């Protein structure tokens, strides 16, 4: 292909009720462009209306970058060479929930890299989100090296686990309630209801998009919005008969060795519901191993087993990345532990939150305000470090050791550790 100079134009559109679901329409072309970035196949025409319904429900805003100067043999100028998407869901920050600007579907075609496309999209979007009054942006990253340069910090983690459920597997906690398979026609509603309870109770959790309960129920498959008949869903009902947790799962096949059941989704709004779902999984016939990629870092399960050696951690993955857009609003909404006062200097090379702020916490509730930059800070930290610290998934002392935070007062790091610390790790099992 001969060399050419890109002629780039950016189009944004909200996926509204009037959007055309036709295979050659704007929405379908955007989906196919996103699929190129993630090495997916082109979308089946009959699937596009289902995705359109989902994106409308999520109120997604889609961005497409078009190149008007491509060679004649290339995909047409109406096919985006880069995609970008946003939506808004609530993030649980302890004292309540805060609307978070979610960034998703970030792709740039190989032929158009190194043209500043992502930087242009990202910085425009972050500035506009800040102007709309959103206090923070979040994303889940397919590549860990991309988003730090835009001020995002890794903030929550999950573990991939394998659990041996042969004869030695036993949950020792007292039994509560009952757990049973549910009919598929009821599964979506139950998944939505149970997740609402989980979201309200779980620090670091993010509200879910339309597709999640449908994939958990088997109404949608992982690859296409068509029924996945291999997925089954069990619900735990507490002693009062209320649904308190669900697990959906799929058998890995008789070729798997040992016979393995894979968890598709597991959501429990109470600790007892969580253990009862594992008691159920451990009782499945003809299965020797359960695998799951969404366990908490501080998972209670191994401590509830007769033989904790049944439980093996296979890896740790980052989930949420956080970028503050309004420091007083974001820090002011969060809950803390104890009391204390600090002046924090935030260094942001993009200028979105650059400055100094006084954080005053009394009995876990905060007031935050900008202060004169001449005021001596107690600590200086980067925007990335503040994003990581925000949910308490990493300690300030660890960030100081890593060079993202510099203390100017003797007790600054220990006070930050105390204020931002949590009784439990932040936990998010929603990818987007």
DOMI-926680 format. One record per residue (C-alpha): x, y, z; residue in three letters. Coordinates in steps of 0.05 Angstrom, whole numbers, plus 5000, padded with zeros to 4 digits. Layout:
BEGIN
XYZALA ...
//
This chain:
BEGIN
500050005000UNK 502850684982UNK 504051215034UNK 498651725047UNK 497152285095UNK 490952145137UNK 485152635133UNK 481952495200UNK 474952705221UNK 471552505286UNK 464152335290UNK 460452235356UNK 453351995365UNK 448851775421UNK 445651105410UNK 438451345411UNK 431651035393UNK 432151275321UNK 438750945305UNK 438650505243UNK 440149765258UNK 441249595185UNK 447649205169UNK 450449795128UNK 448350325178UNK 452650765220UNK 451850345283UNK 453449685248UNK 459649995215UNK 461950235283UNK 461049545313UNK 465049225257UNK 470649745267UNK 470949585341UNK 471148845323UNK 477348965280UNK 480849275339UNK 479348675384UNK 480548155329UNK 473247945328UNK 469547735265UNK 464548175230UNK 457848195265UNK 452047755243UNK 446648225214UNK 441247905258UNK 445348065320UNK 445948815307UNK 438848995332UNK 440248645398UNK 446649035408UNK 442949665389UNK 437849535444UNK 443449415494UNK 447250045476UNK 440950455479UNK 439550185549UNK 446650365570UNK 445951065538UNK 452650985505UNK 456051535466UNK 460151255408UNK 466051595374UNK 468751415306UNK 474851705272UNK 474351695196UNK 479951765145UNK 477752115082UNK 484452015047UNK 485151255046UNK 487150884983UNK 481550644938UNK 482749914957UNK 482050045031UNK 475649985072UNK 471250575057UNK 471651245091UNK 465051095124UNK 468550535164UNK 471850835226UNK 479350735233UNK 478750845308UNK 473150745358UNK 471751005428UNK 465650945472UNK 463051235537UNK 457251135585UNK 455651305658UNK 454350825716UNK 454750905791UNK 461050735830UNK 460250535904UNK 465050965945UNK 462650786014UNK 458751406035UNK 454351325974UNK 454851235900UNK 457951725850UNK 456751765776UNK 462951525740UNK 464751675668UNK 466351005636UNK 470950935576UNK 470550325533UNK 471450045462UNK 478150405451UNK 481250175386UNK 485850465333UNK 487050085269UNK 494249855259UNK 495050285196UNK 493250915236UNK 497350845299UNK 502451385318UNK 497951935291UNK 495752195359UNK 488651925350UNK 487951625420UNK 490952225454UNK 486352695417UNK 480152275434UNK 482052155506UNK 483852875525UNK 477753175489UNK 473252675524UNK 476252775594UNK 475653535587UNK 468453475564UNK 466652985620UNK 469653465671UNK 465654045641UNK 459353635649UNK 460653565723UNK 463052845726UNK 468152775783UNK 472052175757UNK 473151725697UNK 474150965700UNK 475950415651UNK 478049695648UNK 484449615608UNK 485949085556UNK 493249325557UNK 496349575622UNK 501450045589UNK 496650515554UNK 492750915605UNK 497751135657UNK 500051695610UNK 493051985614UNK 492952015690UNK 489351355705UNK 491650925763UNK 490250195774UNK 485350155832UNK 482049465841UNK 484048745830UNK 481148045826UNK 484247355831UNK 483646755785UNK 482546135827UNK 481945385821UNK 478145005874UNK 478744255883UNK 471744005898UNK 473143275907UNK 471842905972UNK 476143356016UNK 472143975997UNK 467644216054UNK 464944896073UNK 464944916150UNK 460445526159UNK 453445386186UNK 448245266131UNK 443345816115UNK 437445866067UNK 437045446004UNK 440345445936UNK 436945195873UNK 437045235797UNK 432345745769UNK 428345755704UNK 431446165649UNK 425346615641UNK 426446865712UNK 434046895711UNK 435147585681UNK 430547925732UNK 433647545790UNK 440747725766UNK 438948455762UNK 435648455831UNK 441348095865UNK 446548535833UNK 442949155860UNK 443948885930UNK 451248725916UNK 452449415886UNK 449449765946UNK 453749355994UNK 460449325958UNK 465649875960UNK 468849945891UNK 463149615852UNK 460649935788UNK 453649885760UNK 452849385704UNK 451049465631UNK 445049135597UNK 448848525572UNK 451148265640UNK 444747945668UNK 443247665599UNK 449947315595UNK 449247085667UNK 442546775652UNK 444746445587UNK 439846865546UNK 446147145512UNK 452546785498UNK 459347075508UNK 460647165434UNK 453647305407UNK 446947545435UNK 443746865425UNK 441946335476UNK 447645955508UNK 444345305528UNK 450545065565UNK 449845605619UNK 445845455681UNK 444245925738UNK 443045765811UNK 440346265862UNK 441246265937UNK 435146475978UNK 436546696049UNK 432746456111UNK 427346976097UNK 426446706026UNK 429647305993UNK 434547205934UNK 441447395960UNK 446247115909UNK 446946755843UNK 452146355806UNK 451946185732UNK 456645655705UNK 458545255644UNK 461744565640UNK 468544575606UNK 467043925570UNK 468743195579UNK 475543305547UNK 477643745606UNK 482243395656UNK 480343395712UNK 472843505697UNK 472044255706UNK 466244735716UNK 467545465697UNK 464046015734UNK 460946515685UNK 458646995739UNK 457946985814UNK 454647535853UNK 453047505928UNK 450048075967UNK 451847756035UNK 457747346060UNK 453146766078UNK 450246756007UNK 457246735979UNK 459146126020UNK 452645776004UNK 453745865930UNK 460545525939UNK 457344975979UNK 452644855920UNK 458344865870UNK 462244365912UNK 456343895910UNK 455743855834UNK 456443135810UNK 461942915762UNK 466043545773UNK 472843565807UNK 474944285796UNK 471644975795UNK 475145565762UNK 473446305769UNK 476946935748UNK 473247415794UNK 475047245866UNK 476547795917UNK 483747895939UNK 481347796010UNK 476847215993UNK 473546896053UNK 472746216019UNK 479445896038UNK 478246086110UNK 471445726108UNK 474245076080UNK 475944456121UNK 482144396078UNK 484445066051UNK 489344716005UNK 483344575961UNK 483945315941UNK 489345545893UNK 490746245866UNK 492746215793UNK 493746955781UNK 491847675798UNK 488748165748UNK 487348905752UNK 480149115739UNK 478449855751UNK 483050425731UNK 481051095761UNK 482451805738UNK 479952395779UNK 476952985742UNK 474653395802UNK 478653275866UNK 473953625916UNK 467853275888UNK 470952585884UNK 474652595950UNK 468752925985UNK 463952375966UNK 468351805991UNK 468051516061UNK 474351476104UNK 476751166169UNK 477951616229UNK 479652356227UNK 485352786202UNK 487453376160UNK 492353396101UNK 494353866046UNK 495353465982UNK 499053725921UNK 496853365858UNK 501453375798UNK 497553285733UNK 501353395668UNK 494753475631UNK 492454025678UNK 485653735694UNK 486653695770UNK 493454015779UNK 493654395845UNK 493454355920UNK 487454135962UNK 486054096036UNK 482753446057UNK 479353486126UNK 476252846152UNK 472052816215UNK 469352136237UNK 469951866166UNK 466552446130UNK 470752916087UNK 470753636066UNK 475553816009UNK 477354485980UNK 482754785935UNK 488055175972UNK 493155695951UNK 498955355916UNK 503655735962UNK 501055316020UNK 506154796040UNK 503454106022UNK 503853516069UNK 504653046009UNK 505453095934UNK 502752565888UNK 501452455815UNK 494552425784UNK 495851685771UNK 497651555844UNK 491351915867UNK 487151485821UNK 490250855851UNK 489551115922UNK 482351335914UNK 479150665927UNK 484450435977UNK 486649845934UNK 493850055946UNK 496750376008UNK 499751066007UNK 506150776037UNK 506650305977UNK 505750885929UNK 511051265967UNK 515850685959UNK 514250655885UNK 515651395874UNK 508551625860UNK 507851995926UNK 512652435965UNK 511452616037UNK 513453296064UNK 510753186135UNK 513052636181UNK 506152326192UNK 503252456123UNK 504051746096UNK 501551406158UNK 495551876161UNK 493851736088UNK 494350996102UNK 489651056160UNK 484551516126UNK 484151146059UNK 484650446088UNK 478749976084UNK 476449386126UNK 475849016060UNK 479349085993UNK 475449475940UNK 472048985895UNK 469349055824UNK 467048475781UNK 464248905724UNK 468448965661UNK 466649435605UNK 
//
